[in-house]
């Protein structure tokens, strides 16, 4: 997944965990009540049914590997932006 500077993924949830690995760039993740800055090689695991999303806070493209722990992607979106 790629996000250009200032871009974001709106808050959403899945019925299974999702794992993110930051390949390059910098971002800020919102997962439930936790807001955290992440950089290359950082990993975050979001528990099932936890609202989450992220924003590119850097000045280069944010590259993220996202692993969905299910046979198909199931997402429930909100209209809310991450922090």
Beta strands, then each sheet from edge to edge (+ up, - down):
strand 1: 2-3
strand 2: 8-13
strand 3: 18-24
strand 4: 27-31
strand 5: 34-38
strand 6: 43-46
strand 7: 52-56
strand 8: 62-68
strand 9: 76-77
sheet 1: 1+ 8- 3+ 6-
sheet 2: 5+ 4- 7+ 2- 9+
end
